[in-house]
Amino acid sequence: MSIKSVVKVMNFHSLLRVDKSRNQAKKFTAMENVLTDMIDNIVNNRNVMLDYNTLWVDSKKPVLNIYIGSDMGFCNNLNSLVKRVLTSDEDNSCNVVIGRKIRQRDDERQILFLTREEYNEDNSKVMTLLEESIREVRFSQINLIYNHYFNSTQVELVKKQVFPLEKKKAGKEALSEYQDDFAFEGDVNNLLTELVLLYVKYSMEIAAAASFAAENISRQNVTTESLKKIDEREEISILQKRREKKDKQFARVLDDFTKLKHY
C-alpha cells in the first residue's frame, strides 16, 4: 500500500471519529445543562445557604486537576498546550493524567494515570475517584483541562471548573433568581451531592468526547495538508518525467538531424 493510500485512510477515519465524538458530546451536554441549572439554584440560593449547611468546601484543601491528552500521532501541538499547563501547576495540586504523551513520570502530584485507550475501555477508576472526592469533599476545587472542539476551525485549550459550581447569574438576574424560597423533604445535602456527582461525571464525559473530536480534527487537518503536498510532489514528478521525455526526444531528433548532415 502506498503512503498516499495510508494517509487517505487516516484522513477518512479521523473525519468519522470527529462526527461520532461531536454527537456524543451533544448528548451529554443536554443533561449537563439541566443539572447545572438545578445545582446553581440550590447552591447559590440565599435562603438555602441561610437554612442549610450545603456542601461547603475547605479552601485550604488541595486542588484536583484532570488533564486529558492524546495518544494519537499528529497531535503534538494539542499535547504541548495541555502539558504546558501541567508543568506549571501549583505544588499543592493533585493531578489525574489521561494520555501517554503528556505524562510526567517523576511527578509526585500525579495520583492516577491512564492512557487514552485504557480510559476509553474502562473509565471506572476516574469516575470512582471523582465520586469519593465529592462525597468526602477531599478537594477545594476540581478542574478539567483539555482541548475542546467547537467546530472544524476552532479548537481551544480550556480549564473548566466543575466543582464547586460557579455562579451562572449575576446582577439583577442573580437578585431575583437566587432569592426564591424552597421547601425540602429529606436531606438537602444528599440531594445536592447526587446532583453534583451526576454533573461532574457528565462534564467528564463531555471533556473526553470533545477532546477526542479535537484530536481527530487535528489529524484530519494534518493529513489533508499531507495529501495536498503528496499531490504537489506527484505533479512535480510527472512534469519532471515529461520534461525528461521531451529532452530525450529532442536529443534523438537532433542526433538524427546531425547524422543526415554528414550524408
DOPAGU-499958 format. One line per 2 residues: their letters; for each residue x, y, z of N, C-alpha, C. Coordinates in steps of 0.1 Angstrom, whole numbers, padded with zeros to 4 digits. Layout:
REM residues N
A> X/Y/Z/X/Y/Z/X/Y/Z; ...
END
This chain:
REM residues 263
MS> 0008/-0012/0000/0000/0000/0000/0009/0013/0000; 0006/0022/-0009/0014/0034/-0010/0011/0044/0002
IK> 0021/0053/0004/0019/0063/0015/0007/0071/0014; 0003/0075/0001/-0009/0083/-0002/-0021/0075/0003
SV> -0022/0062/0000/-0033/0054/0004/-0035/0053/0019; -0024/0052/0026/-0024/0051/0041/-0029/0065/0047
VK> -0024/0076/0041/-0028/0089/0046/-0043/0091/0043; -0048/0087/0032/-0062/0088/0028/-0071/0081/0038
VM> -0066/0069/0042/-0074/0061/0052/-0074/0068/0065; -0063/0073/0070/-0062/0080/0082/-0071/0092/0082
NF> -0071/0099/0071/-0079/0111/0069/-0094/0108/0071; -0098/0097/0064/-0112/0093/0064/-0117/0089/0078
HS> -0108/0081/0085/-0112/0076/0098/-0113/0088/0108; -0104/0097/0107/-0104/0109/0116/-0117/0117/0114
LL> -0121/0118/0102/-0134/0126/0099/-0145/0118/0105; -0146/0105/0104/-0157/0097/0110/-0157/0099/0126
RV> -0145/0098/0132/-0144/0099/0146/-0148/0113/0151; -0145/0123/0144/-0149/0137/0148/-0164/0137/0149
DK> -0171/0132/0139/-0186/0133/0139/-0192/0125/0150; -0186/0113/0153/-0191/0104/0164/-0189/0111/0178
SR> -0177/0117/0180/-0174/0123/0192/-0182/0136/0195; -0185/0143/0184/-0193/0155/0185/-0207/0152/0189
NQ> -0213/0141/0183/-0226/0137/0187/-0227/0132/0201; -0216/0125/0206/-0216/0121/0220/-0216/0133/0229
AK> -0208/0143/0226/-0207/0155/0235/-0220/0162/0235; -0227/0163/0224/-0240/0170/0224/-0250/0163/0233
KF> -0250/0150/0233/-0259/0142/0241/-0257/0144/0256; -0244/0144/0260/-0241/0147/0274/-0243/0161/0278
TA> -0241/0170/0269/-0243/0185/0272/-0257/0188/0275; -0267/0182/0269/-0281/0185/0272/-0284/0182/0286
ME> -0279/0170/0292/-0282/0167/0306/-0273/0176/0315; -0261/0179/0311/-0253/0188/0319/-0259/0201/0321
NV> -0265/0207/0311/-0272/0220/0312/-0283/0220/0322; -0291/0209/0322/-0302/0208/0331/-0297/0207/0346
LT> -0287/0198/0348/-0281/0197/0361/-0275/0209/0366; -0268/0217/0357/-0262/0229/0361/-0272/0239/0367
DM> -0283/0241/0360/-0294/0250/0364/-0299/0246/0378; -0301/0233/0380/-0307/0228/0393/-0297/0230/0404
ID> -0284/0227/0402/-0274/0228/0413/-0272/0243/0415; -0271/0251/0405/-0269/0265/0407/-0280/0272/0415
NI> -0293/0268/0413/-0304/0274/0420/-0304/0269/0435; -0298/0258/0438/-0298/0253/0452/-0285/0259/0459
VN> -0273/0257/0453/-0261/0261/0460/-0260/0276/0462; -0264/0284/0452/-0263/0298/0453/-0275/0306/0458
NR> -0285/0298/0462/-0298/0304/0467/-0295/0310/0481; -0299/0322/0484/-0296/0329/0496/-0304/0322/0508
NV> -0316/0318/0506/-0324/0312/0517/-0319/0298/0520; -0315/0291/0510/-0310/0277/0513/-0297/0278/0520
ML> -0288/0288/0517/-0275/0289/0524/-0277/0293/0538; -0287/0301/0541/-0290/0305/0555/-0296/0294/0563
DY> -0304/0285/0557/-0311/0275/0564/-0304/0262/0565; -0295/0259/0555/-0288/0246/0555/-0273/0248/0553
NT> -0265/0238/0558/-0251/0238/0555/-0248/0230/0543; -0249/0236/0531/-0249/0228/0519/-0236/0227/0512
LW> -0230/0215/0514/-0218/0211/0506/-0207/0221/0506; -0203/0226/0518/-0192/0236/0519/-0179/0229/0515
VD> -0170/0237/0509/-0157/0232/0506/-0147/0240/0515; -0135/0233/0518/-0125/0239/0526/-0114/0244/0516
SK> -0113/0257/0516/-0103/0264/0506/-0089/0260/0509; -0086/0254/0521/-0072/0250/0524/-0068/0237/0518
KP> -0078/0229/0514/-0076/0216/0508/-0070/0218/0494; -0063/0207/0489/-0057/0208/0476/-0067/0209/0464
VL> -0062/0212/0453/-0070/0213/0440/-0068/0200/0433; -0078/0194/0427/-0077/0183/0418/-0078/0187/0404
NI> -0068/0185/0396/-0068/0188/0381/-0067/0175/0373; -0077/0174/0364/-0077/0163/0355/-0073/0167/0341
YI> -0061/0162/0336/-0056/0165/0323/-0059/0155/0313; -0064/0159/0302/-0068/0149/0291/-0059/0153/0279
GS> -0051/0143/0275/-0042/0145/0263/-0046/0135/0252; -0037/0133/0243/-0039/0124/0232/-0027/0115/0230
DM> -0031/0102/0226/-0020/0092/0224/-0018/0091/0209; -0026/0098/0201/-0025/0097/0186/-0013/0104/0180
GF> -0009/0100/0168/0001/0108/0161/-0005/0121/0155; 0003/0130/0151/-0001/0143/0145/-0008/0152/0155
CN> -0006/0149/0168/-0013/0157/0179/-0003/0164/0188; 0009/0166/0184/0019/0172/0192/0015/0186/0197
NL> 0010/0194/0188/0006/0207/0192/-0004/0207/0203; -0015/0199/0202/-0025/0198/0212/-0019/0193/0226
NS> -0011/0183/0225/-0005/0178/0237/0004/0188/0244; 0011/0196/0236/0021/0206/0242/0013/0217/0249
LV> 0001/0220/0245/-0008/0230/0252/-0012/0225/0265; -0016/0212/0266/-0020/0206/0279/-0008/0205/0288
KR> 0003/0200/0282/0015/0198/0291/0020/0211/0297; 0019/0222/0289/0024/0234/0294/0017/0238/0307
VL> 0004/0236/0308/-0004/0239/0320/0000/0229/0331; 0002/0216/0327/0005/0206/0337/0019/0209/0344
TS> 0028/0213/0336/0042/0216/0342/0042/0228/0350; 0033/0237/0348/0032/0250/0356/0022/0249/0367
DE> 0017/0237/0370/0007/0236/0381/0013/0239/0394; 0004/0243/0403/0008/0246/0417/0012/0234/0424
DN> 0021/0236/0434/0027/0224/0441/0017/0217/0450; 0006/0224/0454/-0004/0218/0463/-0015/0210/0455
SC> -0014/0210/0442/-0024/0203/0434/-0022/0188/0433; -0033/0181/0431/-0032/0166/0428/-0037/0165/0414
NV> -0030/0156/0406/-0032/0155/0392/-0037/0141/0388; -0047/0141/0379/-0050/0129/0372/-0047/0131/0357
VI> -0038/0122/0352/-0034/0124/0338/-0039/0113/0329; -0046/0117/0318/-0051/0107/0308/-0044/0110/0295
GR> -0036/0101/0291/-0028/0104/0278/-0013/0101/0280; -0008/0091/0273/0006/0087/0274/0016/0098/0271
KI> 0013/0107/0262/0022/0117/0257/0023/0129/0266; 0014/0130/0276/0015/0142/0285/0020/0138/0299
RQ> 0022/0125/0301/0026/0120/0314/0040/0125/0318; 0041/0129/0331/0054/0132/0337/0057/0121/0347
RD> 0067/0113/0345/0069/0101/0353/0074/0104/0367; 0081/0115/0369/0086/0118/0383/0077/0128/0390
DE> 0065/0130/0386/0056/0140/0392/0049/0134/0404; 0053/0139/0416/0047/0134/0429/0033/0138/0430
RQ> 0028/0148/0423/0014/0152/0424/0005/0143/0417; 0010/0134/0408/0001/0126/0400/-0004/0114/0408
IL> -0017/0114/0410/-0024/0103/0418/-0030/0092/0410; -0032/0095/0397/-0037/0085/0388/-0033/0088/0373
FL> -0029/0077/0367/-0025/0078/0352/-0032/0067/0344; -0038/0071/0333/-0044/0062/0323/-0040/0066/0309
TR> -0038/0057/0300/-0037/0060/0286/-0051/0063/0281; -0052/0069/0269/-0065/0072/0264/-0072/0059/0261
EE> -0065/0049/0256/-0071/0036/0253/-0077/0030/0266; -0069/0031/0277/-0074/0025/0290/-0086/0032/0295
YN> -0086/0046/0293/-0098/0054/0297/-0110/0050/0289; -0108/0049/0276/-0120/0046/0267/-0126/0032/0270
ED> -0117/0023/0273/-0122/0009/0276/-0128/0008/0290; -0123/0015/0299/-0129/0015/0313/-0125/0027/0321
NS> -0135/0036/0322/-0132/0049/0329/-0136/0048/0344; -0139/0036/0349/-0144/0035/0363/-0134/0040/0373
KV> -0121/0039/0371/-0111/0044/0381/-0113/0060/0383; -0114/0067/0372/-0116/0081/0372/-0129/0085/0379
MT> -0140/0078/0375/-0153/0081/0380/-0154/0077/0395; -0148/0067/0399/-0148/0063/0413/-0140/0074/0421
LL> -0129/0078/0416/-0121/0089/0423/-0129/0101/0424; -0136/0105/0413/-0145/0117/0414/-0156/0116/0424
EE> -0162/0104/0425/-0173/0102/0434/-0168/0102/0449; -0157/0096/0451/-0151/0096/0465/-0147/0110/0469
SI> -0141/0117/0460/-0136/0131/0462/-0147/0140/0466; -0159/0139/0459/-0170/0148/0462/-0178/0144/0474
RE> -0180/0131/0476/-0187/0126/0488/-0179/0130/0501; -0166/0129/0500/-0158/0131/0512/-0152/0146/0512
VR> -0156/0153/0502/-0151/0167/0500/-0136/0168/0502; -0128/0160/0495/-0114/0159/0496/-0106/0171/0491
FS> -0112/0178/0481/-0106/0189/0474/-0113/0202/0475; -0106/0213/0474/-0113/0226/0474/-0118/0229/0460
QI> -0113/0222/0450/-0117/0225/0436/-0114/0214/0427; -0122/0211/0417/-0119/0201/0407/-0120/0208/0393
NL> -0109/0207/0385/-0108/0213/0372/-0106/0202/0361; -0111/0204/0349/-0108/0196/0338/-0100/0205/0328
IY> -0088/0200/0324/-0080/0207/0314/-0079/0199/0302; -0083/0204/0290/-0083/0196/0278/-0085/0205/0266
NH> -0083/0200/0254/-0086/0207/0242/-0100/0205/0237; -0108/0216/0237/-0122/0215/0234/-0125/0218/0219
YF> -0132/0208/0213/-0136/0210/0199/-0149/0218/0198; -0148/0230/0192/-0160/0238/0190/-0166/0236/0176
NS> -0157/0236/0166/-0161/0233/0152/-0148/0230/0144; -0149/0228/0131/-0138/0223/0123/-0126/0233/0123
TQ> -0129/0245/0126/-0118/0256/0125/-0115/0261/0139; -0122/0257/0149/-0119/0262/0163/-0117/0251/0173
VE> -0105/0250/0178/-0102/0241/0189/-0094/0249/0199; -0098/0249/0212/-0092/0257/0222/-0089/0249/0234
LV> -0078/0252/0241/-0075/0246/0254/-0084/0253/0264; -0091/0245/0272/-0100/0251/0282/-0096/0245/0296
KK> -0098/0253/0306/-0097/0248/0320/-0111/0251/0326; -0118/0240/0328/-0132/0241/0333/-0133/0237/0347
QV> -0138/0246/0356/-0140/0242/0370/-0154/0236/0371; -0154/0223/0375/-0166/0216/0377/-0171/0214/0391
FP> -0162/0217/0401/-0166/0216/0415/-0157/0226/0423; -0162/0235/0431/-0177/0237/0432/-0182/0245/0420
LE> -0195/0244/0418/-0201/0250/0406/-0201/0265/0408; -0196/0272/0398/-0196/0287/0399/-0209/0293/0395
KK> -0212/0305/0400/-0225/0311/0398/-0227/0314/0383; -0239/0311/0378/-0242/0313/0364/-0248/0327/0362
KA> -0254/0332/0372/-0261/0345/0371/-0255/0356/0379; -0256/0368/0374/-0250/0380/0381/-0260/0392/0380
GK> -0257/0402/0388/-0265/0414/0388/-0280/0412/0392; -0289/0419/0385/-0303/0419/0388/-0309/0405/0386
EA> -0304/0397/0377/-0308/0384/0375/-0306/0375/0387; -0294/0377/0393/-0290/0369/0405/-0299/0373/0416
LS> -0302/0386/0418/-0310/0390/0429/-0324/0384/0429; -0330/0383/0417/-0343/0377/0416/-0343/0362/0416
EY> -0333/0356/0410/-0333/0341/0409/-0328/0334/0422; -0318/0340/0428/-0312/0333/0440/-0320/0336/0453
QD> -0331/0343/0452/-0338/0346/0465/-0352/0338/0465; -0354/0330/0455/-0366/0321/0456/-0365/0312/0468
DF> -0377/0309/0474/-0377/0300/0486/-0379/0286/0482; -0374/0276/0489/-0375/0262/0486/-0381/0255/0499
AF> -0388/0244/0496/-0392/0235/0507/-0386/0222/0504; -0379/0216/0513/-0372/0203/0511/-0378/0192/0520
EG> -0379/0180/0514/-0382/0169/0522/-0369/0160/0522; -0365/0156/0534/-0352/0148/0535/-0340/0157/0536
DV> -0329/0151/0533/-0316/0157/0535/-0312/0164/0522; -0311/0178/0522/-0308/0186/0510/-0293/0183/0506
NN> -0285/0179/0515/-0271/0176/0512/-0270/0163/0503; -0278/0153/0507/-0278/0141/0499/-0282/0144/0485
LL> -0293/0152/0484/-0298/0155/0470/-0288/0163/0463; -0282/0173/0469/-0272/0181/0462/-0259/0173/0458
TE> -0255/0164/0467/-0243/0156/0464/-0246/0147/0452; -0258/0141/0451/-0261/0132/0439/-0262/0141/0426
LV> -0267/0152/0427/-0268/0161/0415/-0254/0165/0411; -0246/0169/0421/-0232/0174/0417/-0224/0162/0411
LL> -0226/0150/0417/-0219/0138/0411/-0223/0136/0397; -0236/0137/0394/-0241/0135/0380/-0235/0145/0371
YV> -0235/0158/0376/-0230/0169/0368/-0215/0167/0365; -0207/0164/0375/-0193/0162/0373/-0190/0151/0363
KY> -0197/0140/0365/-0195/0128/0356/-0199/0131/0341; -0210/0138/0340/-0214/0142/0326/-0203/0152/0320
SM> -0198/0161/0329/-0188/0171/0324/-0175/0163/0320; -0172/0153/0327/-0160/0144/0324/-0162/0138/0310
EI> -0174/0132/0308/-0177/0125/0295/-0177/0135/0284; -0182/0147/0286/-0182/0158/0276/-0167/0161/0272
AA> -0159/0163/0283/-0145/0167/0281/-0138/0156/0273; -0140/0143/0276/-0133/0132/0269/-0138/0132/0254
AA> -0151/0134/0252/-0156/0133/0238/-0151/0145/0230; -0152/0157/0236/-0147/0169/0229/-0132/0169/0226
SF> -0125/0164/0236/-0110/0162/0234/-0107/0152/0223; -0115/0141/0222/-0113/0131/0211/-0116/0137/0198
AA> -0127/0146/0197/-0130/0152/0185/-0119/0162/0181; -0113/0169/0191/-0102/0179/0188/-0090/0171/0182
EN> -0087/0160/0188/-0076/0152/0183/-0078/0148/0168; -0090/0144/0165/-0092/0138/0152/-0094/0149/0142
IS> -0099/0161/0146/-0099/0172/0136/-0085/0177/0133; -0076/0176/0143/-0062/0180/0141/-0056/0170/0132
RQ> -0058/0157/0134/-0053/0147/0125/-0058/0148/0111; -0071/0152/0110/-0077/0153/0097/-0071/0165/0089
NV> -0069/0176/0096/-0063/0188/0090/-0049/0185/0085; -0041/0178/0094/-0027/0175/0091/-0027/0165/0079
TT> -0035/0155/0079/-0035/0145/0068/-0040/0151/0055; -0050/0161/0056/-0054/0168/0044/-0043/0176/0038
ES> -0035/0183/0047/-0024/0190/0042/-0013/0181/0036; -0012/0169/0042/-0002/0160/0037/-0006/0155/0023
LK> -0019/0152/0021/-0023/0148/0008/-0021/0158/-0002; -0023/0171/0001/-0020/0182/-0008/-0005/0182/-0013
KI> 0003/0180/-0002/0018/0180/-0005/0022/0168/-0014; 0015/0156/-0011/0018/0144/-0019/0014/0147/-0033
DE> 0002/0153/-0035/-0003/0156/-0048/0006/0165/-0056; 0011/0175/-0048/0021/0185/-0054/0033/0178/-0059
RE> 0039/0169/-0050/0051/0162/-0053/0049/0153/-0065; 0037/0146/-0066/0034/0138/-0077/0033/0146/-0090
EI> 0027/0157/-0089/0026/0166/-0101/0039/0171/-0106; 0048/0175/-0096/0062/0179/-0100/0069/0167/-0106
SI> 0067/0155/-0100/0074/0143/-0106/0069/0140/-0120; 0056/0141/-0122/0051/0139/-0136/0056/0149/-0146
LQ> 0056/0162/-0142/0062/0173/-0150/0076/0170/-0153; 0084/0166/-0143/0098/0163/-0145/0100/0151/-0155
KR> 0092/0141/-0154/0093/0130/-0163/0090/0134/-0177; 0079/0142/-0178/0076/0147/-0192/0087/0155/-0198
RE> 0093/0164/-0189/0104/0172/-0194/0116/0163/-0199; 0119/0153/-0191/0130/0144/-0194/0127/0137/-0207
KK> 0114/0133/-0208/0110/0126/-0221/0111/0135/-0233; 0107/0147/-0232/0108/0157/-0243/0123/0160/-0246
DK> 0131/0161/-0235/0146/0163/-0237/0152/0151/-0245; 0148/0139/-0242/0153/0127/-0249/0149/0127/-0263
QF> 0136/0131/-0265/0130/0131/-0279/0138/0141/-0287; 0140/0153/-0281/0147/0164/-0288/0161/0160/-0291
AR> 0168/0153/-0281/0181/0149/-0284/0182/0139/-0295; 0172/0130/-0295/0172/0120/-0306/0170/0126/-0320
VL> 0161/0136/-0320/0158/0143/-0333/0171/0151/-0337; 0177/0157/-0328/0190/0165/-0331/0201/0155/-0336
DD> 0201/0143/-0329/0211/0133/-0333/0209/0128/-0347; 0196/0126/-0350/0192/0121/-0364/0195/0132/-0374
FT> 0192/0145/-0371/0195/0156/-0380/0210/0157/-0383; 0218/0155/-0372/0233/0156/-0373/0238/0145/-0383
KL> 0232/0133/-0381/0236/0122/-0389/0233/0125/-0404; 0221/0131/-0407/0217/0134/-0420/0226/0144/-0427
KH> 0231/0153/-0419/0240/0164/-0424/0253/0158/-0429; 0258/0147/-0422/0270/0140/-0426/0269/0133/-0439
Y> 0257/0128/-0442/0254/0122/-0455/0254/0132/-0466
END
